[in-house]
Amino acid sequence: MSSDDPNTTRRRVLFGVGAGATVGLAGCLGNSDDGDAGTDTDTDTPTEEPTNTPTDEETPTEEPEGTANVRVAHLSPNAPNVDVYVDGSVVLEDVPFGAVSEYLEVPAGEREIEITAAGDADTSVFAGAVPVEADTDYTVAATGELGDMADQTFEPLVLEDDNSEPGSDTARIRAVHASPDAPTIDITTASNGDALFDAVEYGESGYVEVPAGEYTLEIRGDTDASDGDVVAEFDVSLAGGQVYTAFAAGYLSPDDEPGDTPFDLLVSQDTNGGMMSTSPGNVRVSHMSPNAPNVDVYVDESVVLEDVPFGTTSDYLELPAGDHTVEITAAGDPETSVFSGTVPIEADTDYTIVAAGELGDMVDQTFEPLILEDDNSSPGEDTARVRAVHVSPDAPAVDITASSTGDTLFNGVGFSGSGYTEVPANDYTLQIRGDTESNDGEVVADFDVSLNGGQVYTAFAAGYLSPDDEPQDVAFDLFVTQDTSEMSN
C-alpha cells in the first residue's frame, strides 16, 4: 500500500446537501440493475398467485405504509457532479464528489430514480426502481468508477445505519472503504496503536464503539498485526452519545488514476441531523471589558488562555467544529466565573469572542461576550480590509472618518456594533466622532494606523470616554489587531 504523501494529516470539510432534495439522491443510489448493490439484506418481492375471480378493473398495487430516513454520499472519485431525478422530476442538482446529504424522512415504497451528469439529462449513469423500507435509516453511497478501465465498477452501496444511542460517554463510529485503488486496510489509533478496524476490504463497512474523545486515526495497509505502513492519518473529535461514519474515499495514487481526487477520510456525524467535519474552526479571544480583572479562558473545561489583561487579543486557536462550552473566570480564580455558555464553531470559519460590557449592577452596558465571525479572506494586494467594533460602554454611537480626506469609513456604529470596509493600503489618522447625519460631529479622539495591502484588521473602540465618572480608570482607546498575521497554521 503506497501513497504519494505518506504520514501527513489532511482535513476535509464535508459538503452539506440540502435536506429538501435528499429523498431523490438517497433513493437514486439505493439499488442497481445488477441486484445486490452492496447490501446483504436484498429481498425478492413475492409474486401474487393468479386467481380465477373475474374483476371489472385491475386493483392498483398498494404502497407500503410508514417512512424511512435516507441520505446519500457521492464517493465516486472520477464521476462528474451529478443531477438526481425522482419519478421524472429533478430533485438535486450539481452534487459534487464528497457531498453527503442530511437525513430526510421519505415514504416507504419504490421510486423510479435516475442519476445523470450535472446539466446533461441525456448522460445517465444509473436508472432503476429503488425500494425504501419503512422504519429504517439508510446511507446510500455512489461508489466505484465510471469507464471501462476501472479498478472498481460504479455502483450504489446501500448501508443500513445503526443510529441508536451508544451511551452518554461513548461514540459509535463506522468505517466504509470506498477508495477504488486502495487494498484492504486497517485503521488504528495513533495514541496507543489499537486497531479499531481490521482488514476492511473495498465495499465493506462495520461499526465499533469507543470512549468519547479526540483521536488521530491512522490508515494502514492490512497486516496480521495491524502494524502496516501508515499512509494517511486524520484528526477527529468524537462526542459522547453520537454516531459517526468515516468514508475512506478518493485515490491513494491519483496520478495513476482517471480522476485527480486524492485519498481522504470524510467523516459525517450521523445523529442529531448534523454534519461533522475533520476541519477545525479558528477562535481567538479579546478582553475589552474595562472594569473586569485579568481573566482566564476555558474551552470544554480546559484552560486555553491565562491571565489575559484588558486590551489584549489572543492569537487564533484551532478548535474542532461543533458546539463548545466556553467559560471566562477571574485570573487564577476558577470559582469566580463571569460567563459560561455554549458557542457553536463551524469548520473553516474564523471567530473572535469579545469580552464586552461591564461587571457589576450599576453599569452602562451589561457584561456579555460578543461573538464575531471574521472575514479573513484576501482583500487584494493593494487593499486593506478593516473592521470597527464599538465596545466602549459609556460612548454613544460613533462615526469614524479619515482625517486626510474627511471620508466616512464607518457611520452610526452603536455599542456592540461592527462592520467591515475596504480601503487602499496606506497610513491613516482615524477620527472618532459623535454620530451625526453629516458625519461631522466633534472629534473626541484620533488614532494613527498603518494598513498594509492584502491584510485584514480589527479596530476595537474600547475603554471609557469619561473614566473619572466610571467604576474603573480605563481611558478610551483604539486597539487595532492585524487579523491575518495571527492566523494559526
FENGIRA-V921270 format. One record per pair of residues at least 6 apart in sequence whose ideal C-beta (glycine too) atoms are under 6 Angstrom apart, sorted by the first residue. I is the first residue (numbers start at 1). J is the second residue. D is the distance in whole Angstrom. If there is no record, write none. Layout:
i->I j->J d->D
i->I j->J d->D
This chain:
i->1 j->183 d->5
i->1 j->221 d->3
i->1 j->231 d->6
i->3 j->231 d->4
i->3 j->252 d->5
i->6 j->231 d->5
i->7 j->230 d->6
i->9 j->233 d->5
i->11 j->278 d->5
i->11 j->279 d->4
i->12 j->264 d->5
i->12 j->266 d->6
i->12 j->278 d->6
i->13 j->277 d->5
i->13 j->279 d->5
i->13 j->347 d->5
i->13 j->348 d->6
i->14 j->100 d->5
i->14 j->266 d->6
i->14 j->268 d->6
i->14 j->275 d->5
i->14 j->277 d->5
i->15 j->98 d->6
i->15 j->99 d->4
i->16 j->275 d->5
i->17 j->99 d->5
i->17 j->101 d->4
i->19 j->102 d->4
i->19 j->104 d->5
i->21 j->91 d->5
i->21 j->92 d->4
i->22 j->71 d->6
i->22 j->101 d->4
i->22 j->102 d->6
i->22 j->104 d->4
i->23 j->104 d->5
i->23 j->106 d->4
i->24 j->84 d->4
i->24 j->86 d->4
i->24 j->91 d->3
i->24 j->92 d->5
i->25 j->72 d->4
i->25 j->84 d->4
i->25 j->92 d->5
i->25 j->101 d->6
i->26 j->70 d->3
i->26 j->71 d->6
i->26 j->72 d->5
i->26 j->140 d->5
i->27 j->111 d->5
i->27 j->113 d->5
i->27 j->130 d->4
i->28 j->84 d->5
i->28 j->113 d->3
i->28 j->115 d->5
i->29 j->72 d->5
i->29 j->140 d->4
i->29 j->142 d->5
i->29 j->156 d->4
i->30 j->130 d->4
i->30 j->140 d->5
i->30 j->158 d->6
i->31 j->37 d->5
i->31 j->128 d->6
i->31 j->130 d->5
i->32 j->155 d->5
i->32 j->156 d->6
i->33 j->128 d->5
i->36 j->42 d->5
i->37 j->155 d->6
i->37 j->156 d->5
i->37 j->158 d->6
i->38 j->157 d->4
i->38 j->158 d->6
i->38 j->203 d->6
i->39 j->158 d->4
i->63 j->109 d->5
i->64 j->108 d->4
i->64 j->109 d->5
i->64 j->134 d->6
i->66 j->108 d->5
i->66 j->134 d->3
i->66 j->135 d->6
i->67 j->105 d->5
i->67 j->107 d->6
i->68 j->106 d->6
i->68 j->108 d->6
i->68 j->132 d->5
i->68 j->133 d->6
i->68 j->134 d->6
i->68 j->136 d->5
i->69 j->103 d->4
i->69 j->105 d->6
i->69 j->137 d->4
i->70 j->106 d->6
i->70 j->138 d->5
i->71 j->101 d->5
i->71 j->103 d->5
i->71 j->139 d->6
i->72 j->101 d->5
i->72 j->140 d->5
i->73 j->100 d->5
i->73 j->141 d->4
i->73 j->247 d->6
i->74 j->95 d->5
i->74 j->97 d->6
i->74 j->99 d->5
i->74 j->142 d->5
i->75 j->141 d->5
i->75 j->143 d->5
i->75 j->178 d->4
i->75 j->247 d->6
i->75 j->249 d->4
i->76 j->142 d->5
i->76 j->144 d->6
i->76 j->154 d->6
i->77 j->250 d->5
i->77 j->251 d->6
i->77 j->259 d->5
i->77 j->261 d->4
i->78 j->145 d->5
i->78 j->146 d->6
i->78 j->258 d->5
i->78 j->259 d->3
i->79 j->146 d->5
i->80 j->117 d->5
i->81 j->94 d->5
i->81 j->95 d->6
i->81 j->96 d->5
i->81 j->118 d->4
i->82 j->95 d->5
i->82 j->115 d->5
i->82 j->118 d->6
i->83 j->90 d->6
i->83 j->93 d->5
i->83 j->116 d->5
i->83 j->118 d->5
i->84 j->91 d->6
i->84 j->92 d->4
i->84 j->115 d->6
i->85 j->114 d->4
i->86 j->111 d->5
i->87 j->111 d->6
i->87 j->112 d->5
i->94 j->118 d->5
i->98 j->266 d->6
i->100 j->268 d->5
i->102 j->273 d->6
i->106 j->132 d->6
i->108 j->132 d->5
i->108 j->134 d->4
i->110 j->129 d->5
i->110 j->131 d->5
i->111 j->130 d->5
i->112 j->129 d->6
i->113 j->130 d->5
i->114 j->124 d->6
i->114 j->127 d->4
i->115 j->125 d->5
i->115 j->126 d->4
i->116 j->123 d->6
i->116 j->124 d->5
i->117 j->123 d->4
i->137 j->161 d->4
i->137 j->163 d->5
i->139 j->159 d->4
i->139 j->161 d->6
i->140 j->156 d->6
i->140 j->158 d->5
i->141 j->157 d->4
i->143 j->157 d->5
i->143 j->178 d->5
i->144 j->152 d->4
i->144 j->153 d->5
i->144 j->154 d->4
i->144 j->155 d->5
i->145 j->154 d->6
i->145 j->180 d->5
i->146 j->154 d->5
i->147 j->258 d->6
i->151 j->180 d->4
i->151 j->181 d->5
i->152 j->180 d->4
i->152 j->202 d->6
i->159 j->205 d->6
i->162 j->207 d->6
i->163 j->243 d->5
i->163 j->270 d->6
i->163 j->271 d->5
i->166 j->172 d->4
i->166 j->209 d->5
i->168 j->240 d->5
i->168 j->241 d->5
i->169 j->212 d->6
i->169 j->240 d->5
i->170 j->209 d->5
i->171 j->210 d->6
i->171 j->212 d->5
i->171 j->238 d->4
i->171 j->242 d->5
i->172 j->207 d->6
i->172 j->209 d->5
i->172 j->243 d->5
i->173 j->244 d->4
i->174 j->205 d->6
i->174 j->207 d->5
i->174 j->245 d->5
i->175 j->187 d->6
i->175 j->197 d->5
i->175 j->200 d->6
i->175 j->246 d->5
i->176 j->205 d->4
i->176 j->247 d->5
i->177 j->200 d->5
i->177 j->202 d->5
i->177 j->204 d->6
i->177 j->248 d->5
i->178 j->247 d->6
i->178 j->249 d->5
i->179 j->248 d->5
i->179 j->249 d->6
i->179 j->263 d->6
i->181 j->251 d->5
i->181 j->252 d->5
i->181 j->253 d->6
i->181 j->257 d->6
i->182 j->252 d->5
i->184 j->199 d->5
i->184 j->201 d->5
i->184 j->222 d->4
i->185 j->200 d->5
i->185 j->219 d->6
i->185 j->222 d->6
i->186 j->195 d->6
i->186 j->198 d->6
i->186 j->220 d->5
i->186 j->222 d->5
i->186 j->226 d->4
i->187 j->196 d->5
i->187 j->197 d->4
i->187 j->217 d->6
i->188 j->195 d->5
i->188 j->218 d->5
i->188 j->226 d->6
i->189 j->215 d->6
i->190 j->216 d->4
i->190 j->218 d->5
i->195 j->226 d->4
i->196 j->208 d->5
i->198 j->226 d->6
i->199 j->222 d->5
i->212 j->238 d->6
i->212 j->239 d->6
i->212 j->240 d->4
i->214 j->237 d->5
i->215 j->236 d->5
i->216 j->233 d->5
i->216 j->235 d->5
i->217 j->234 d->5
i->218 j->230 d->5
i->218 j->233 d->5
i->219 j->231 d->6
i->219 j->232 d->5
i->220 j->228 d->4
i->220 j->230 d->6
i->221 j->228 d->4
i->221 j->229 d->6
i->232 j->263 d->6
i->234 j->265 d->4
i->234 j->278 d->5
i->236 j->267 d->6
i->236 j->278 d->6
i->237 j->320 d->4
i->242 j->269 d->6
i->242 j->271 d->5
i->243 j->270 d->4
i->243 j->271 d->5
i->244 j->267 d->6
i->244 j->269 d->6
i->245 j->268 d->5
i->245 j->270 d->6
i->246 j->265 d->5
i->246 j->267 d->5
i->247 j->266 d->4
i->248 j->265 d->6
i->249 j->266 d->6
i->250 j->261 d->5
i->250 j->262 d->5
i->250 j->263 d->4
i->250 j->264 d->5
i->251 j->257 d->4
i->251 j->261 d->6
i->252 j->263 d->5
i->254 j->260 d->5
i->254 j->261 d->6
i->254 j->262 d->5
i->267 j->276 d->6
i->267 j->278 d->5
i->268 j->275 d->6
i->269 j->275 d->6
i->269 j->276 d->3
i->277 j->321 d->5
i->277 j->347 d->4
i->279 j->347 d->4
i->279 j->348 d->5
i->280 j->318 d->4
i->280 j->319 d->6
i->280 j->320 d->5
i->281 j->319 d->6
i->281 j->321 d->6
i->281 j->345 d->4
i->281 j->346 d->6
i->281 j->349 d->5
i->282 j->316 d->4
i->282 j->350 d->5
i->282 j->488 d->6
i->283 j->317 d->5
i->283 j->319 d->5
i->283 j->351 d->5
i->284 j->314 d->5
i->284 j->316 d->5
i->284 j->352 d->5
i->285 j->297 d->5
i->285 j->305 d->6
i->285 j->314 d->5
i->285 j->353 d->5
i->286 j->313 d->4
i->286 j->352 d->6
i->286 j->354 d->5
i->287 j->295 d->6
i->287 j->308 d->5
i->287 j->310 d->5
i->287 j->312 d->5
i->287 j->355 d->5
i->288 j->354 d->5
i->288 j->356 d->5
i->288 j->391 d->4
i->288 j->460 d->5
i->288 j->462 d->4
i->289 j->355 d->5
i->289 j->357 d->6
i->289 j->367 d->6
i->290 j->463 d->5
i->290 j->464 d->6
i->290 j->472 d->5
i->290 j->474 d->4
i->291 j->358 d->5
i->291 j->359 d->6
i->291 j->471 d->5
i->291 j->472 d->4
i->292 j->359 d->5
i->293 j->330 d->5
i->294 j->307 d->5
i->294 j->309 d->5
i->294 j->331 d->4
i->295 j->308 d->5
i->295 j->328 d->5
i->295 j->331 d->6
i->296 j->303 d->6
i->296 j->306 d->5
i->296 j->329 d->5
i->296 j->331 d->5
i->297 j->304 d->6
i->297 j->305 d->4
i->297 j->328 d->6
i->298 j->327 d->4
i->299 j->324 d->6
i->299 j->326 d->6
i->300 j->324 d->6
i->300 j->325 d->5
i->305 j->314 d->6
i->307 j->331 d->4
i->311 j->479 d->5
i->313 j->481 d->5
i->315 j->486 d->5
i->316 j->486 d->6
i->316 j->487 d->6
i->316 j->488 d->5
i->318 j->488 d->6
i->319 j->345 d->5
i->321 j->345 d->6
i->321 j->346 d->6
i->321 j->347 d->4
i->323 j->342 d->5
i->323 j->344 d->5
i->324 j->343 d->5
i->324 j->345 d->6
i->325 j->342 d->6
i->326 j->343 d->5
i->327 j->337 d->6
i->327 j->340 d->4
i->328 j->338 d->5
i->328 j->339 d->4
i->329 j->336 d->6
i->329 j->337 d->5
i->330 j->336 d->4
i->339 j->369 d->6
i->350 j->374 d->4
i->350 j->376 d->5
i->351 j->373 d->6
i->352 j->372 d->4
i->352 j->374 d->6
i->353 j->369 d->5
i->353 j->371 d->6
i->354 j->370 d->4
i->355 j->369 d->6
i->356 j->370 d->5
i->356 j->391 d->4
i->357 j->365 d->4
i->357 j->366 d->5
i->357 j->367 d->4
i->357 j->368 d->6
i->358 j->365 d->6
i->358 j->367 d->6
i->358 j->393 d->5
i->359 j->367 d->5
i->364 j->393 d->4
i->364 j->394 d->5
i->365 j->393 d->4
i->365 j->415 d->6
i->370 j->416 d->5
i->376 j->456 d->5
i->376 j->483 d->6
i->376 j->484 d->5
i->378 j->454 d->6
i->379 j->385 d->4
i->379 j->422 d->5
i->381 j->453 d->5
i->381 j->454 d->5
i->382 j->425 d->6
i->382 j->453 d->5
i->383 j->422 d->5
i->384 j->423 d->6
i->384 j->425 d->5
i->384 j->451 d->4
i->384 j->455 d->6
i->385 j->420 d->6
i->385 j->422 d->5
i->385 j->456 d->5
i->386 j->457 d->4
i->387 j->418 d->6
i->387 j->420 d->5
i->387 j->458 d->5
i->388 j->400 d->6
i->388 j->410 d->5
i->388 j->413 d->6
i->388 j->459 d->5
i->389 j->418 d->4
i->389 j->460 d->5
i->390 j->413 d->5
i->390 j->415 d->5
i->390 j->417 d->5
i->390 j->461 d->5
i->391 j->460 d->6
i->391 j->462 d->5
i->392 j->461 d->5
i->392 j->462 d->6
i->392 j->476 d->6
i->394 j->464 d->5
i->394 j->465 d->5
i->394 j->466 d->6
i->395 j->465 d->5
i->397 j->412 d->5
i->397 j->414 d->4
i->397 j->435 d->4
i->398 j->413 d->5
i->398 j->432 d->6
i->398 j->435 d->6
i->399 j->408 d->6
i->399 j->411 d->6
i->399 j->433 d->5
i->399 j->435 d->5
i->399 j->439 d->4
i->400 j->409 d->5
i->400 j->410 d->4
i->400 j->430 d->6
i->401 j->408 d->5
i->401 j->431 d->5
i->402 j->428 d->5
i->403 j->429 d->4
i->403 j->431 d->5
i->408 j->439 d->4
i->409 j->421 d->5
i->412 j->435 d->5
i->425 j->451 d->6
i->425 j->452 d->6
i->425 j->453 d->4
i->427 j->450 d->5
i->428 j->449 d->5
i->429 j->446 d->5
i->429 j->448 d->5
i->430 j->447 d->5
i->430 j->449 d->6
i->431 j->443 d->5
i->431 j->446 d->5
i->432 j->444 d->5
i->432 j->445 d->5
i->433 j->441 d->4
i->433 j->443 d->5
i->434 j->441 d->4
i->434 j->442 d->6
i->445 j->476 d->6
i->447 j->478 d->4
i->449 j->480 d->5
i->455 j->482 d->6
i->455 j->484 d->5
i->456 j->483 d->5
i->456 j->484 d->5
i->457 j->480 d->6
i->457 j->482 d->6
i->458 j->481 d->5
i->458 j->483 d->6
i->459 j->478 d->5
i->459 j->480 d->5
i->460 j->479 d->4
i->461 j->478 d->6
i->462 j->479 d->6
i->463 j->474 d->5
i->463 j->475 d->5
i->463 j->476 d->4
i->463 j->477 d->5
i->464 j->470 d->4
i->464 j->474 d->6
i->465 j->476 d->5
i->467 j->473 d->5
i->467 j->474 d->6
i->467 j->475 d->5
